[in-house]
């Protein structure tokens, strides 16, 4: 028996798995990588409406409400697993009246009883403790999953908001271009009527004007789609949301810079998805230990106390009874069922561990890619600004030459397209830079979140 007890003591949980950690980031870090608290992330953007929409989404989004319900389910399961290790006590009673089909001297028969049953399984080999530990780890993982859901939702709201502001700015650009082309096309028609412009050139500019007008309609539809996406995320009434979006229209939110920790472990420790994944590994290991404990004897203490009364005709009798004693069950032969359950639990543990390593490597890659995007966008923005200014100056000069008859309509159209593309490219680069900051928020585990 002592040998069995010592064997049972060896079935406890294993220490946390040792996972590989990269020594340092390979991509360029903003501000050289000195550490700084990442809390109050959205306050770093100079747009209070963005922070307000994120808070609104966190308060009302159905996806987060589902995550909260899953937390309640996991905690209830953990409570049930903990309760299973405690003594069980039950109270029961019965009352039965009967009469024989064939008349007899006994007449009506009445039998009543009340009983108290108790049982307690001694957790000799930690089976119940490990099952309780697994349920607790999964409850913690569900809470961490809620943190991750909040982070993903906030990043999605911010990306959609950034997309809307970019769309509005691009809409202003194409509207100015369409208005300019409308005036130029009208001027070309007047010149063509007096023979100062060829009909082909006037038709070219008229077609460009129609194309620009169509581009305005398409861009306005894109902006409406962005608003509807924000409505779905924030669960706000669309007219009320449109009214709030009027302020700050076509203005891209700008983020203040912050430092990224130089060591990947410092940043990845903030990610709730990795912490949840580690909890799943620990839960799988505890379940593996519980499956192993199933192969060993189980000792249960049971007891009962009852009191009954019997009445037959005019006779009455009553009495009390009790029982108390241990019950030992020893598995001898089960056709390999318990061994197979242990092998399956071991395989689930190895799968969870491999998945955790995969997620860790994926998180490192995600941060590296975001840092590369951020560095590239910041480096490109200056060139994009120079390009937009140069093409705009070229367009103005070409338009002046065309009005004096020194440039063709084809030259004017080419200059206009180059200038429009340069402005759109500048806007895209600016959006990519701010989008990279938002992606870094998600990749860094939501800024101020800290693992308990």
HUVENLIN-V229364 format. One line per field, one symbol per residue. ss: DSSP state (H for helix, E for strand, C for the rest). psi: psi as a letter, one per 40 degrees, with the letter a starting at -180 (. if undefined). burial: # if it has 24 or more other ideal C-beta (glycine too) atoms within 12 Angstrom, else .. Layout:
ss = ???
psi = ???
burial = ???
This chain:
ss = CHHHHHHHHCCCCCCCCCCCCCCCCCCCCHHHHCCCCCCCCHHHECCHHHHHHHHHHHHHCHHHHHHHHHHHHHHHHHHHHHHHCCCEEEEEEEEEEEECCCCCCCCEEEEEEEEEEEEEEECCCCHHHHHHHHHHHHHHHHHHHHHHHHHHHHHHHHHHHHHHHHHHHHHHHHHHHHHHHHHHHHHHHHHHHCCCCCHHHHHHHHHHHHHHHHHHHHHHHHHHHHHHHHHHHHCCCHHHHHHHHCCCCCCCCCECCCCCCCCHHHHHCCCHHHHHHHHHHHHHHHHHHHHHHCCCCEEEEEEEEEEEEEEECCEEEEEEEEEEEEEEECCCCCCCHHHHHHHHHHHHHHHHHHHHHHHHHHHHHHHHHHHHHHHHHHHHHHHHHHHHHHHHHHHHHHHHHHHCCCCCHHHHHHHHHHHHHHHHHHHHHHHHHHHHHHHHHHHCCCCCCCCC
psi = dddddddddeeiiiiiihiihidiidiihhfeeiiiheifdeeeifgddddddddddddehdddddddddddddddddddddddeiihhihiiihhhihidhhiedbhhhhiihihiiihhhgdfedddddddddddddddddddddddddddddddddddddddddddddddddddddddddddddddddddeeeiidddddddddddddddddddddddddddddddddddefihdddddddedhfifhhihhiiiihhdhdddddeehddddddddddddddddddddddeeiihhhhiiihihihhhhbeihiiiiiiihiihhhhhdheeedddddddddddddddddddddddddddddddddddddddddddddddddddddddddddddddddddeeeiidddddddddddddddddddddddddddddddddddeffbehhh.
burial = .......#..#.#...#.#.....#.#.##.....#.#..##.##.#.######.###..#.##..#..##..#..##..#...#........................#........#.##########################################################.##..##.###.......#...##.###.##.##..##..#...#..##.###.##.#....#..##....####.#..#.###.#.##################################..#......................................##..#..##..##.##..##..##.###.######.##..#..#..##..##.##..##..#....#.#.###.###################################.#.
